[in-house]
């Protein structure tokens, strides 16, 4: 998978939801590149903005896109931890 493929997948994931993919394409591409590096190193598409605890169960919670809508940052700030997804205003 290349960053553009992941970005398309993320865009499709956000379709018809109450959130959107960050419109800053260069920012999203950097996140995609980092997620793919994590996948190469760990076998999982892990969020590059959150620290792993090294356990399989802990790391599974960090698979991108994570369960960001349940996170305090999303509720308070209107975007996931890294800013990949944001509430639609």
TIMI-2910 file (N, C-alpha, C, CB; in pm, 1 decimal, decimal comma, always signed):
<rs>
+----------+----------+----------+----------+----------+----------+----------+----------+----------+----------+----------+----------+------+
!      n_x !      n_y !      n_z !     ca_x !     ca_y !     ca_z !      c_x !      c_y !      c_z !     cb_x !     cb_y !     cb_z ! resn !
+----------+----------+----------+----------+----------+----------+----------+----------+----------+----------+----------+----------+------+
!    +84,3 !   -117,2 !     +0,0 !     +0,0 !     +0,0 !     +0,0 !    +89,2 !   +124,1 !     +0,0 !    -96,1 !     -0,5 !   +121,9 !  Unk !
!    +44,6 !   +224,7 !    -70,8 !   +115,9 !   +352,6 !    -75,4 !    +30,1 !   +457,9 !     -4,5 !   +147,0 !   +395,4 !   -224,0 !  Unk !
!    +90,4 !   +570,4 !    +36,3 !    +14,7 !   +672,1 !   +109,2 !   -115,2 !   +714,6 !    +40,7 !   +100,7 !   +792,4 !   +129,5 !  Unk !
!   -113,4 !   +731,0 !    -91,4 !   -235,5 !   +774,4 !   -160,5 !   -348,4 !   +672,4 !   -145,4 !   -206,6 !   +798,0 !   -309,0 !  Unk !
!   -316,1 !   +543,6 !   -147,4 !   -418,5 !   +440,2 !   -128,3 !   -479,7 !   +449,7 !    +11,1 !   -358,4 !   +300,1 !   -150,3 !  Unk !
!   -395,5 !   +468,3 !   +111,2 !   -444,5 !   +479,9 !   +248,6 !   -530,1 !   +605,6 !   +263,5 !   -326,3 !   +483,0 !   +348,6 !  Unk !
!   -489,5 !   +712,8 !   +201,0 !   -566,1 !   +837,9 !   +208,0 !   -705,0 !   +819,9 !   +145,6 !   -489,7 !   +952,2 !   +136,2 !  Unk !
!   -713,6 !   +746,8 !    +37,0 !   -843,6 !   +718,2 !    -25,5 !   -928,4 !   +634,5 !    +68,9 !   -825,3 !   +644,9 !   -161,4 !  Unk !
!   -868,1 !   +534,3 !   +132,0 !   -941,1 !   +451,2 !   +227,0 !   -995,1 !   +535,9 !   +341,6 !   -851,0 !   +339,4 !   +281,2 !  Unk !
!   -910,1 !   +625,1 !   +395,9 !   -953,3 !   +713,3 !   +505,1 !  -1066,9 !   +804,3 !   +460,5 !   -835,6 !   +797,7 !   +555,8 !  Unk !
!  -1057,3 !   +856,6 !   +339,7 !  -1163,8 !   +943,9 !   +287,3 !  -1294,4 !   +865,5 !   +277,6 !  -1124,9 !  +1002,0 !   +147,8 !  Unk !
!  -1288,7 !   +744,8 !   +227,4 !  -1408,6 !   +660,5 !   +218,2 !  -1463,8 !   +627,3 !   +356,2 !  -1377,2 !   +531,2 !   +142,2 !  Unk !
!  -1376,1 !   +605,7 !   +452,4 !  -1417,8 !   +578,2 !   +590,3 !  -1499,7 !   +694,9 !   +645,6 !  -1294,7 !   +551,9 !   +680,2 !  Unk !
!  -1462,7 !   +815,9 !   +610,5 !  -1530,7 !   +935,1 !   +662,5 !  -1658,4 !   +970,6 !   +586,2 !  -1436,6 !  +1052,5 !   +658,8 !  Unk !
!  -1676,9 !   +911,1 !   +470,5 !  -1793,9 !   +944,5 !   +388,7 !  -1923,1 !   +917,4 !   +466,1 !  -1792,7 !   +863,8 !   +256,9 !  Unk !
!  -2013,0 !  +1013,3 !   +458,4 !  -2145,2 !  +1003,0 !   +521,3 !  -2139,7 !   +988,5 !   +672,7 !  -2219,6 !   +886,4 !   +463,6 !  Unk !
!  -2038,3 !  +1043,5 !   +734,8 !  -2024,4 !  +1043,3 !   +880,5 !  -2038,8 !  +1186,2 !   +933,5 !  -1887,3 !   +982,4 !   +923,0 !  Unk !
!  -2035,2 !  +1201,1 !  +1063,9 !  -2040,8 !  +1334,6 !  +1123,9 !  -1900,6 !  +1390,4 !  +1148,7 !  -2119,6 !  +1330,4 !  +1255,6 !  Unk !
!  -1801,8 !  +1333,8 !  +1079,3 !  -1663,8 !  +1381,3 !  +1083,1 !  -1608,3 !  +1375,5 !   +941,9 !  -1576,4 !  +1296,6 !  +1181,7 !  Unk !
!  -1497,2 !  +1442,4 !   +922,1 !  -1433,6 !  +1445,0 !   +790,1 !  -1284,1 !  +1424,6 !   +803,5 !  -1462,9 !  +1577,5 !   +717,6 !  Unk !
!  -1224,0 !  +1383,0 !   +695,9 !  -1079,0 !  +1376,3 !   +688,6 !  -1026,1 !  +1519,0 !   +683,2 !  -1031,4 !  +1293,1 !   +564,7 !  Unk !
!   -918,8 !  +1544,3 !   +753,4 !   -858,0 !  +1676,8 !   +752,8 !   -837,0 !  +1721,1 !   +607,1 !   -722,5 !  +1676,6 !   +831,8 !  Unk !
!   -880,6 !  +1842,0 !   +570,5 !   -867,5 !  +1886,3 !   +431,1 !   -724,6 !  +1921,0 !   +387,8 !   -954,3 !  +2005,4 !   +409,6 !  Unk !
!   -630,5 !  +1927,2 !   +481,9 !   -490,9 !  +1957,9 !   +449,2 !   -423,9 !  +1831,3 !   +395,8 !   -414,2 !  +2013,0 !   +574,5 !  Unk !
!   -421,9 !  +1816,7 !   +264,5 !   -373,1 !  +1694,3 !   +200,1 !   -228,2 !  +1662,6 !   +235,1 !   -386,9 !  +1706,4 !    +50,2 !  Unk !
!   -142,9 !  +1761,4 !   +243,9 !     -1,7 !  +1736,5 !   +277,5 !    +11,5 !  +1682,6 !   +420,0 !    +81,5 !  +1866,3 !   +262,0 !  Unk !
!    -65,6 !  +1738,6 !   +512,2 !    -66,3 !  +1689,4 !   +649,9 !   -112,5 !  +1543,5 !   +654,1 !   -157,6 !  +1777,4 !   +738,5 !  Unk !
!   -221,8 !  +1513,6 !   +584,2 !   -276,8 !  +1378,3 !   +581,6 !   -176,1 !  +1282,4 !   +519,3 !   -410,2 !  +1374,8 !   +503,6 !  Unk !
!   -105,4 !  +1326,3 !   +416,4 !     -5,7 !  +1239,9 !   +352,9 !   +107,4 !  +1206,3 !   +449,4 !    +50,7 !  +1306,8 !   +227,2 !  Unk !
!   +149,2 !  +1302,7 !   +531,7 !   +254,7 !  +1276,1 !   +630,4 !   +207,7 !  +1173,4 !   +732,9 !   +297,0 !  +1406,6 !   +701,3 !  Unk !
!    +82,6 !  +1184,3 !   +774,8 !    +27,2 !  +1085,8 !   +868,8 !    +23,6 !   +948,6 !   +801,8 !   -115,9 !  +1127,6 !   +916,2 !  Unk !
!    -21,0 !   +944,0 !   +675,8 !    -27,8 !   +816,7 !   +602,9 !   +110,1 !   +753,1 !   +591,5 !    -87,7 !   +837,8 !   +462,8 !  Unk !
!   +210,5 !   +831,6 !   +559,9 !   +346,6 !   +778,8 !   +548,9 !   +391,8 !   +719,4 !   +682,2 !   +444,3 !   +889,6 !   +503,8 !  Unk !
!   +362,6 !   +789,2 !   +791,8 !   +402,7 !   +741,2 !   +924,1 !   +326,9 !   +614,5 !   +963,8 !   +379,8 !   +850,3 !  +1028,7 !  Unk !
!   +198,5 !   +607,7 !   +930,9 !   +120,2 !   +486,9 !   +959,1 !   +178,0 !   +368,2 !   +882,8 !    -28,9 !   +507,8 !   +921,5 !  Unk !
!   +216,3 !   +390,8 !   +759,1 !   +272,2 !   +281,7 !   +678,9 !   +410,3 !   +238,2 !   +728,7 !   +281,2 !   +324,1 !   +532,8 !  Unk !
!   +488,7 !   +329,7 !   +783,1 !   +615,7 !   +292,5 !   +846,8 !   +587,0 !   +205,1 !   +968,7 !   +697,4 !   +419,5 !   +888,1 !  Unk !
!   +486,6 !   +244,9 !  +1047,5 !   +449,9 !   +163,0 !  +1163,1 !   +404,8 !    +24,1 !  +1119,8 !   +339,4 !   +231,2 !  +1244,0 !  Unk !
!   +330,1 !    +17,3 !  +1009,9 !   +285,7 !   -112,3 !   +960,7 !   +406,2 !   -198,6 !   +920,3 !   +189,6 !    -94,3 !   +841,3 !  Unk !
!   +500,9 !   -137,0 !   +853,8 !   +621,1 !   -211,3 !   +812,4 !   +696,7 !   -263,5 !   +934,5 !   +714,0 !   -121,5 !   +726,7 !  Unk !
!   +703,7 !   -183,0 !  +1040,0 !   +781,3 !   -219,5 !  +1158,9 !   +707,6 !   -311,2 !  +1255,5 !   +822,2 !    -96,0 !  +1231,2 !  Unk !
!   +575,5 !   -302,8 !  +1259,3 !   +499,7 !   -376,4 !  +1361,5 !   +397,0 !   -473,6 !  +1304,4 !   +429,7 !   -279,2 !  +1451,7 !  Unk !
!   +365,0 !   -456,9 !  +1175,9 !   +260,5 !   -539,0 !  +1116,0 !   +122,0 !   -480,4 !  +1134,9 !   +264,7 !   -677,2 !  +1173,6 !  Unk !
!   +113,3 !   -365,5 !  +1203,0 !    -15,3 !   -300,1 !  +1228,3 !     -9,9 !   -154,4 !  +1182,9 !    -52,5 !   -308,5 !  +1378,6 !  Unk !
!   -121,7 !   -105,6 !  +1130,0 !   -130,1 !    +35,2 !  +1090,0 !   -158,5 !   +119,7 !  +1214,4 !   -241,2 !    +56,7 !   +980,7 !  Unk !
!    -54,0 !   +143,9 !  +1292,2 !    -68,5 !   +214,3 !  +1419,3 !    -60,2 !   +364,9 !  +1402,7 !    +37,1 !   +168,0 !  +1516,7 !  Unk !
!   -139,5 !   +433,7 !  +1483,1 !   -135,7 !   +579,6 !  +1487,7 !     +7,1 !   +624,0 !  +1520,1 !   -237,1 !   +635,3 !  +1593,2 !  Unk !
!    +61,8 !   +716,7 !  +1443,7 !   +198,1 !   +761,1 !  +1471,1 !   +205,7 !   +865,5 !  +1582,1 !   +259,4 !   +816,8 !  +1345,7 !  Unk !
!    +91,8 !   +908,6 !  +1631,8 !    +88,5 !  +1018,8 !  +1728,1 !    +67,6 !   +972,8 !  +1871,5 !    -20,1 !  +1115,2 !  +1690,9 !  Unk !
!    +51,7 !   +843,4 !  +1890,6 !    +29,9 !   +790,9 !  +2024,6 !   +133,5 !   +682,4 !  +2052,3 !   -114,7 !   +735,4 !  +2040,3 !  Unk !
!   +173,2 !   +671,6 !  +2177,2 !   +278,8 !   +577,4 !  +2213,9 !   +224,2 !   +437,3 !  +2237,3 !   +351,2 !   +625,7 !  +2338,1 !  Unk !
!   +293,6 !   +340,2 !  +2183,6 !   +259,1 !   +199,7 !  +2204,3 !   +297,9 !   +159,5 !  +2346,0 !   +329,6 !   +108,5 !  +2099,6 !  Unk !
!   +225,6 !    +60,4 !  +2398,9 !   +268,9 !     +3,2 !  +2526,2 !   +341,7 !   -129,2 !  +2503,7 !   +148,4 !    -17,3 !  +2619,8 !  Unk !
!   +347,1 !   -173,8 !  +2377,8 !   +420,0 !   -293,8 !  +2343,1 !   +342,5 !   -423,2 !  +2357,7 !   +539,7 !   -301,6 !  +2424,7 !  Unk !
!   +219,7 !   -414,9 !  +2408,2 !   +137,0 !   -534,5 !  +2417,7 !    +42,9 !   -538,4 !  +2299,1 !    +58,0 !   -537,9 !  +2550,8 !  Unk !
!     +9,5 !   -657,0 !  +2257,1 !    -81,1 !   -671,6 !  +2142,3 !   -215,9 !   -604,6 !  +2171,2 !   -102,1 !   -821,7 !  +2108,3 !  Unk !
!   -272,0 !   -627,4 !  +2289,5 !   -402,8 !   -570,1 !  +2321,7 !   -396,1 !   -417,2 !  +2329,6 !   -454,7 !   -627,5 !  +2454,6 !  Unk !
!   -288,5 !   -364,1 !  +2385,7 !   -272,6 !   -218,2 !  +2392,7 !   -251,3 !   -157,2 !  +2256,3 !   -156,7 !   -181,9 !  +2483,0 !  Unk !
!   -172,0 !   -224,6 !  +2174,8 !   -143,3 !   -172,7 !  +2040,9 !   -266,8 !   -176,6 !  +1950,9 !    -30,0 !   -252,4 !  +1976,8 !  Unk !
!   -352,8 !   -275,4 !  +1968,8 !   -473,1 !   -283,0 !  +1885,4 !   -561,4 !   -160,6 !  +1901,7 !   -552,4 !   -407,9 !  +1918,8 !  Unk !
!   -556,7 !    -97,2 !  +2018,1 !   -635,8 !    +24,5 !  +2041,6 !   -581,6 !   +143,5 !  +1962,7 !   -637,8 !    +58,1 !  +2191,0 !  Unk !
!   -462,3 !   +129,8 !  +1907,9 !   -398,3 !   +239,9 !  +1835,7 !   -403,4 !   +224,2 !  +1684,8 !   -255,6 !   +252,5 !  +1878,9 !  Unk !
!   -473,3 !   +122,1 !  +1635,6 !   -482,8 !   +103,8 !  +1491,5 !   -557,9 !   +222,3 !  +1432,5 !   -553,4 !    -30,5 !  +1456,3 !  Unk !
!   -502,5 !   +278,2 !  +1328,9 !   -558,5 !   +396,0 !  +1264,8 !   -655,8 !   +355,4 !  +1154,1 !   -446,5 !   +484,6 !  +1208,1 !  Unk !
!   -775,8 !   +408,4 !  +1153,1 !   -826,6 !   +505,6 !  +1249,4 !   -866,8 !   +439,5 !  +1380,7 !   -945,0 !   +580,2 !  +1190,9 !  Unk !
!   -824,0 !   +501,6 !  +1489,7 !   -855,7 !   +450,2 !  +1622,4 !  -1000,4 !   +486,3 !  +1658,1 !   -756,8 !   +506,8 !  +1728,6 !  Unk !
!  -1042,9 !   +448,9 !  +1775,5 !  -1177,3 !   +482,4 !  +1821,6 !  -1176,2 !   +627,0 !  +1873,0 !  -1225,4 !   +382,8 !  +1933,5 !  Unk !
!  -1144,4 !   +719,7 !  +1784,2 !  -1121,0 !   +857,9 !  +1823,8 !  -1243,8 !   +928,0 !  +1879,6 !  -1070,1 !   +934,6 !  +1707,7 !  Unk !
!  -1363,4 !   +889,0 !  +1837,2 !  -1484,1 !   +956,9 !  +1885,6 !  -1507,3 !   +933,6 !  +2034,4 !  -1605,5 !   +910,0 !  +1807,0 !  Unk !
!  -1447,4 !   +831,1 !  +2090,8 !  -1461,0 !   +803,1 !  +2233,7 !  -1353,7 !   +874,5 !  +2316,6 !  -1453,6 !   +652,5 !  +2258,2 !  Unk !
!  -1258,2 !   +937,6 !  +2251,2 !  -1146,0 !   +999,7 !  +2320,2 !  -1180,2 !  +1140,4 !  +2370,1 !  -1025,1 !  +1005,2 !  +2228,1 !  Unk !
!  -1129,1 !  +1178,3 !  +2487,2 !  -1155,0 !  +1313,2 !  +2541,1 !  -1111,3 !  +1424,8 !  +2446,1 !  -1083,7 !  +1330,0 !  +2674,3 !  Unk !
!  -1001,4 !  +1405,5 !  +2375,9 !   -952,4 !  +1509,3 !  +2284,9 !  -1054,7 !  +1539,3 !  +2175,4 !   -819,0 !  +1466,6 !  +2221,9 !  Unk !
!  -1116,3 !  +1435,8 !  +2120,9 !  -1217,0 !  +1455,3 !  +2015,7 !  -1338,1 !  +1529,3 !  +2071,6 !  -1260,4 !  +1319,4 !  +1955,5 !  Unk !
!  -1380,5 !  +1490,0 !  +2190,6 !  -1497,2 !  +1553,1 !  +2251,7 !  -1471,0 !  +1699,4 !  +2284,2 !  -1537,4 !  +1478,3 !  +2378,0 !  Unk !
!  -1351,1 !  +1730,0 !  +2331,6 !  -1318,1 !  +1866,6 !  +2372,4 !  -1273,0 !  +1955,0 !  +2257,2 !  -1211,0 !  +1863,6 !  +2476,6 !  Unk !
!  -1191,5 !  +1899,7 !  +2167,6 !  -1128,1 !  +1981,5 !  +2063,9 !  -1190,7 !  +1965,9 !  +1925,8 !   -982,9 !  +1947,7 !  +2055,6 !  Unk !
!  -1267,3 !  +1858,3 !  +1906,3 !  -1332,9 !  +1838,5 !  +1778,0 !  -1248,0 !  +1769,4 !  +1673,6 !  -1376,4 !  +1968,0 !  +1725,3 !  Unk !
!  -1137,2 !  +1709,2 !  +1717,2 !  -1054,8 !  +1632,4 !  +1623,9 !   -986,6 !  +1519,7 !  +1699,1 !   -949,9 !  +1722,8 !  +1553,9 !  Unk !
!   -945,7 !  +1417,7 !  +1624,0 !   -874,7 !  +1306,9 !  +1687,4 !   -737,9 !  +1355,8 !  +1734,4 !   -859,8 !  +1186,4 !  +1589,6 !  Unk !
!   -668,2 !  +1269,8 !  +1805,5 !   -540,6 !  +1308,9 !  +1867,6 !   -445,8 !  +1375,9 !  +1769,0 !   -472,8 !  +1187,1 !  +1928,0 !  Unk !
!   -430,4 !  +1317,8 !  +1651,8 !   -332,9 !  +1371,4 !  +1555,5 !   -393,8 !  +1473,0 !  +1459,9 !   -271,7 !  +1258,5 !  +1475,8 !  Unk !
!   -525,6 !  +1486,8 !  +1459,9 !   -590,3 !  +1582,4 !  +1369,1 !   -626,5 !  +1523,8 !  +1235,5 !   -502,1 !  +1699,4 !  +1347,5 !  Unk !
!   -615,1 !  +1393,3 !  +1220,3 !   -649,1 !  +1329,8 !  +1093,5 !   -797,9 !  +1344,8 !  +1062,5 !   -610,5 !  +1181,7 !  +1096,3 !  Unk !
!   -880,4 !  +1324,0 !  +1165,2 !  -1026,0 !  +1340,6 !  +1149,6 !  -1074,4 !  +1454,4 !  +1236,6 !  -1101,1 !  +1210,3 !  +1185,6 !  Unk !
!  -1174,3 !  +1526,3 !  +1187,6 !  -1230,2 !  +1636,6 !  +1263,0 !  -1381,2 !  +1642,1 !  +1244,7 !  -1166,1 !  +1768,6 !  +1220,6 !  Unk !
!  -1446,0 !  +1693,9 !  +1349,2 !  -1591,6 !  +1708,8 !  +1344,1 !  -1627,5 !  +1801,4 !  +1228,7 !  -1647,7 !  +1764,0 !  +1479,0 !  Unk !
!  -1742,2 !  +1773,3 !  +1170,1 !  -1794,3 !  +1862,6 !  +1067,1 !  -1872,9 !  +1971,6 !  +1137,9 !  -1883,8 !  +1785,8 !   +962,4 !  Unk !
!  -1838,0 !  +2094,3 !  +1111,4 !  -1904,4 !  +2208,5 !  +1177,7 !  -2037,7 !  +2238,9 !  +1116,3 !  -1817,6 !  +2332,0 !  +1171,7 !  Unk !
+----------+----------+----------+----------+----------+----------+----------+----------+----------+----------+----------+----------+------+
</rs>
